[in-house]
Amino acid sequence: MTPRTEGAGSGAAAAPDPVHNRIAMLRVERQVTRRQLADALGVHYQTIGYLERGEYSPSLHLALRIAAYFEVPVEFIFSLTPFAPLKP
């Protein structure tokens, strides 16, 4: 996971582009709790919350494991641009 550093003047590197995701949408749709997803992925349940809120960007390895868990292509879950709303 890569934390997003924000704020100028603190000596921190410029904030990377945010990684948008559909983790929360997929969890709700499939009735999976944060804890269940975290346990399946071998991460702390708070990590899932950080990812969903965009506070952290996943490593490539974690992004691929999340995609495999939901059985969808990684680009269905993650994007560098905001997702358009899904049609019902």
MODELLER restraints for C-alpha pairs under 7 A, 6 or more apart:
rsr = mdl.restraints
at = mdl.atoms
rsr.add(forms.Gaussian(group=physical.xy_distance, feature=features.Distance(at['CA:1:A'], at['CA:56:A']), mean=6.02, stdev=0.5))
rsr.add(forms.Gaussian(group=physical.xy_distance, feature=features.Distance(at['CA:1:A'], at['CA:57:A']), mean=5.50, stdev=0.5))
rsr.add(forms.Gaussian(group=physical.xy_distance, feature=features.Distance(at['CA:1:A'], at['CA:58:A']), mean=4.48, stdev=0.5))
rsr.add(forms.Gaussian(group=physical.xy_distance, feature=features.Distance(at['CA:1:A'], at['CA:59:A']), mean=4.97, stdev=0.5))
rsr.add(forms.Gaussian(group=physical.xy_distance, feature=features.Distance(at['CA:2:A'], at['CA:56:A']), mean=5.47, stdev=0.5))
rsr.add(forms.Gaussian(group=physical.xy_distance, feature=features.Distance(at['CA:2:A'], at['CA:57:A']), mean=5.15, stdev=0.5))
rsr.add(forms.Gaussian(group=physical.xy_distance, feature=features.Distance(at['CA:2:A'], at['CA:58:A']), mean=6.42, stdev=0.5))
rsr.add(forms.Gaussian(group=physical.xy_distance, feature=features.Distance(at['CA:2:A'], at['CA:59:A']), mean=6.95, stdev=0.5))
rsr.add(forms.Gaussian(group=physical.xy_distance, feature=features.Distance(at['CA:3:A'], at['CA:55:A']), mean=6.45, stdev=0.5))
rsr.add(forms.Gaussian(group=physical.xy_distance, feature=features.Distance(at['CA:3:A'], at['CA:56:A']), mean=4.60, stdev=0.5))
rsr.add(forms.Gaussian(group=physical.xy_distance, feature=features.Distance(at['CA:3:A'], at['CA:57:A']), mean=6.52, stdev=0.5))
rsr.add(forms.Gaussian(group=physical.xy_distance, feature=features.Distance(at['CA:4:A'], at['CA:15:A']), mean=5.84, stdev=0.5))
rsr.add(forms.Gaussian(group=physical.xy_distance, feature=features.Distance(at['CA:4:A'], at['CA:16:A']), mean=6.61, stdev=0.5))
rsr.add(forms.Gaussian(group=physical.xy_distance, feature=features.Distance(at['CA:4:A'], at['CA:55:A']), mean=6.15, stdev=0.5))
rsr.add(forms.Gaussian(group=physical.xy_distance, feature=features.Distance(at['CA:4:A'], at['CA:56:A']), mean=5.86, stdev=0.5))
rsr.add(forms.Gaussian(group=physical.xy_distance, feature=features.Distance(at['CA:5:A'], at['CA:12:A']), mean=6.74, stdev=0.5))
rsr.add(forms.Gaussian(group=physical.xy_distance, feature=features.Distance(at['CA:5:A'], at['CA:15:A']), mean=5.13, stdev=0.5))
rsr.add(forms.Gaussian(group=physical.xy_distance, feature=features.Distance(at['CA:6:A'], at['CA:14:A']), mean=6.99, stdev=0.5))
rsr.add(forms.Gaussian(group=physical.xy_distance, feature=features.Distance(at['CA:6:A'], at['CA:15:A']), mean=5.41, stdev=0.5))
rsr.add(forms.Gaussian(group=physical.xy_distance, feature=features.Distance(at['CA:17:A'], at['CA:80:A']), mean=6.90, stdev=0.5))
rsr.add(forms.Gaussian(group=physical.xy_distance, feature=features.Distance(at['CA:18:A'], at['CA:54:A']), mean=6.95, stdev=0.5))
rsr.add(forms.Gaussian(group=physical.xy_distance, feature=features.Distance(at['CA:18:A'], at['CA:80:A']), mean=6.40, stdev=0.5))
rsr.add(forms.Gaussian(group=physical.xy_distance, feature=features.Distance(at['CA:19:A'], at['CA:54:A']), mean=6.84, stdev=0.5))
rsr.add(forms.Gaussian(group=physical.xy_distance, feature=features.Distance(at['CA:19:A'], at['CA:57:A']), mean=5.96, stdev=0.5))
rsr.add(forms.Gaussian(group=physical.xy_distance, feature=features.Distance(at['CA:19:A'], at['CA:78:A']), mean=6.48, stdev=0.5))
rsr.add(forms.Gaussian(group=physical.xy_distance, feature=features.Distance(at['CA:19:A'], at['CA:79:A']), mean=5.76, stdev=0.5))
rsr.add(forms.Gaussian(group=physical.xy_distance, feature=features.Distance(at['CA:19:A'], at['CA:80:A']), mean=5.03, stdev=0.5))
rsr.add(forms.Gaussian(group=physical.xy_distance, feature=features.Distance(at['CA:20:A'], at['CA:54:A']), mean=6.82, stdev=0.5))
rsr.add(forms.Gaussian(group=physical.xy_distance, feature=features.Distance(at['CA:20:A'], at['CA:78:A']), mean=5.64, stdev=0.5))
rsr.add(forms.Gaussian(group=physical.xy_distance, feature=features.Distance(at['CA:20:A'], at['CA:79:A']), mean=5.18, stdev=0.5))
rsr.add(forms.Gaussian(group=physical.xy_distance, feature=features.Distance(at['CA:20:A'], at['CA:80:A']), mean=5.98, stdev=0.5))
rsr.add(forms.Gaussian(group=physical.xy_distance, feature=features.Distance(at['CA:20:A'], at['CA:81:A']), mean=6.57, stdev=0.5))
rsr.add(forms.Gaussian(group=physical.xy_distance, feature=features.Distance(at['CA:20:A'], at['CA:82:A']), mean=5.87, stdev=0.5))
rsr.add(forms.Gaussian(group=physical.xy_distance, feature=features.Distance(at['CA:21:A'], at['CA:52:A']), mean=6.80, stdev=0.5))
rsr.add(forms.Gaussian(group=physical.xy_distance, feature=features.Distance(at['CA:21:A'], at['CA:77:A']), mean=5.14, stdev=0.5))
rsr.add(forms.Gaussian(group=physical.xy_distance, feature=features.Distance(at['CA:21:A'], at['CA:78:A']), mean=4.49, stdev=0.5))
rsr.add(forms.Gaussian(group=physical.xy_distance, feature=features.Distance(at['CA:21:A'], at['CA:79:A']), mean=6.38, stdev=0.5))
rsr.add(forms.Gaussian(group=physical.xy_distance, feature=features.Distance(at['CA:22:A'], at['CA:77:A']), mean=4.92, stdev=0.5))
rsr.add(forms.Gaussian(group=physical.xy_distance, feature=features.Distance(at['CA:22:A'], at['CA:78:A']), mean=6.79, stdev=0.5))
rsr.add(forms.Gaussian(group=physical.xy_distance, feature=features.Distance(at['CA:23:A'], at['CA:52:A']), mean=6.00, stdev=0.5))
rsr.add(forms.Gaussian(group=physical.xy_distance, feature=features.Distance(at['CA:23:A'], at['CA:77:A']), mean=6.45, stdev=0.5))
rsr.add(forms.Gaussian(group=physical.xy_distance, feature=features.Distance(at['CA:24:A'], at['CA:52:A']), mean=6.00, stdev=0.5))
rsr.add(forms.Gaussian(group=physical.xy_distance, feature=features.Distance(at['CA:27:A'], at['CA:33:A']), mean=6.57, stdev=0.5))
rsr.add(forms.Gaussian(group=physical.xy_distance, feature=features.Distance(at['CA:34:A'], at['CA:45:A']), mean=5.65, stdev=0.5))
rsr.add(forms.Gaussian(group=physical.xy_distance, feature=features.Distance(at['CA:34:A'], at['CA:48:A']), mean=6.07, stdev=0.5))
rsr.add(forms.Gaussian(group=physical.xy_distance, feature=features.Distance(at['CA:35:A'], at['CA:45:A']), mean=4.83, stdev=0.5))
rsr.add(forms.Gaussian(group=physical.xy_distance, feature=features.Distance(at['CA:38:A'], at['CA:44:A']), mean=5.72, stdev=0.5))
rsr.add(forms.Gaussian(group=physical.xy_distance, feature=features.Distance(at['CA:38:A'], at['CA:45:A']), mean=4.89, stdev=0.5))
rsr.add(forms.Gaussian(group=physical.xy_distance, feature=features.Distance(at['CA:38:A'], at['CA:48:A']), mean=6.51, stdev=0.5))
rsr.add(forms.Gaussian(group=physical.xy_distance, feature=features.Distance(at['CA:41:A'], at['CA:65:A']), mean=6.94, stdev=0.5))
rsr.add(forms.Gaussian(group=physical.xy_distance, feature=features.Distance(at['CA:50:A'], at['CA:56:A']), mean=5.64, stdev=0.5))
rsr.add(forms.Gaussian(group=physical.xy_distance, feature=features.Distance(at['CA:51:A'], at['CA:57:A']), mean=6.22, stdev=0.5))
rsr.add(forms.Gaussian(group=physical.xy_distance, feature=features.Distance(at['CA:51:A'], at['CA:58:A']), mean=6.90, stdev=0.5))
rsr.add(forms.Gaussian(group=physical.xy_distance, feature=features.Distance(at['CA:63:A'], at['CA:74:A']), mean=6.73, stdev=0.5))
rsr.add(forms.Gaussian(group=physical.xy_distance, feature=features.Distance(at['CA:64:A'], at['CA:74:A']), mean=6.10, stdev=0.5))
rsr.add(forms.Gaussian(group=physical.xy_distance, feature=features.Distance(at['CA:67:A'], at['CA:73:A']), mean=5.89, stdev=0.5))
rsr.add(forms.Gaussian(group=physical.xy_distance, feature=features.Distance(at['CA:67:A'], at['CA:74:A']), mean=4.98, stdev=0.5))
rsr.add(forms.Gaussian(group=physical.xy_distance, feature=features.Distance(at['CA:67:A'], at['CA:77:A']), mean=6.93, stdev=0.5))
